[in-house]
Amino acid sequence: MKKGDNTIFCLKDYMLCKKERVEKALERFLPGEDTYPPAIHKAMRYSIFAGGKRLRPILAIAAAEAVGGHEEWVMPAACALEFIHTYSLIHDDLPAMDNADYRRAKPTSHLVFGEAMAVLAGDALLTEAFKLMASSLFTEAAKERAVLQVIKEVAEAVGSRGLIGGQVVDLESESKLVDEETLFYIHSHKTGKLFCASVRAGALLAGADERQLACLTRYAENFGLAFQIRDDILDIEGNSKKMGKSVGNDARLKKATYPCLLGLERARKVGKEAGERAAEQIRELGENARPLQELALFIIKRDF
């Protein structure tokens, strides 16, 4: 989308188009089911192709486009982010964690393949993700420094001071009354860090300058908060068929959530404000950032 283009933008069409391209790339990047040993590759592909919005790779692509880049420049890294997200879901669903039976409207990995294979499938996807990010070096527009920065930032986002750290504090906070600072830490790390890494990865690989990167980082931080609050709300009042997973898990596990701490109406207000802030942060990037803006405004009212 170019500046000055008066074409009516449709977020649904944009998301569908990008999702289809990401799906084709995931198919290319993943080993086939018959690759030896087939058991692990079947498990990996089962979870990757069980469905999903492909939100993190789409954010990476949209961020690249927002600063004048092209999707092919970032597709390997975008798919790597989906590998990482899927790994986190497989492990999150395990009996030792949330003990979930359904994910994306299908039985969870450990119910289909057993706990050991589910753990290994998650491990394999995480490892393949870093191999795939490194392959960005071989794309025409890639700069070595940018690729290395992306690998570093993604590693930090999913490590003990990122996603895993958030998961640890989440587990430790079950059945406890936590303050807003602790709750913010949980969700900004468990969910928000990978969103932020996705947006920054796309921008870095597309050659964003410091000003553009700062705008997009603020966007991603607010987007992550809006997404998580809406997720918390949907676990209370969402439709399990639309969401592809059971609702009420947070209450069952006595999780720390925004509705629990703030009340449903205030949580709804805080989430809406975060989504609107996200859209505002990138206004100066112009029409190229329209998909990101529309996505932030959509995420606060989604029902799946």
Buried (B, 14 or more C-beta within 10 A) or exposed (E): BEEEEEEEBEBEEBBEEBBEBBBEBBEEBBBEEEEEEEBBBBBBBBBBBBEBEBBBBBBBBBBBBBBBBBBBBBBBBBBBBBBBBBBBBBBBBBEEBBBBEBBBEBBBBBBBBEEEBBBBBBBBBBEBBBEBBBBBBEBEBBEEEBBBBBBEBBBBBBEEEBBBBBBBBBBEBEEEEBEEEBBBBBBBBBBBBBBBBBBBBBBBBBBBEEEBBEBBBBBBBBBBBBBBBBBBBBBBEBEBEEBBBBBEBBEEBEBBBBBBBBEBEEBBEBBBBBBBBBBBBBEEBEBBBBBBBBBBBBBBEBEE
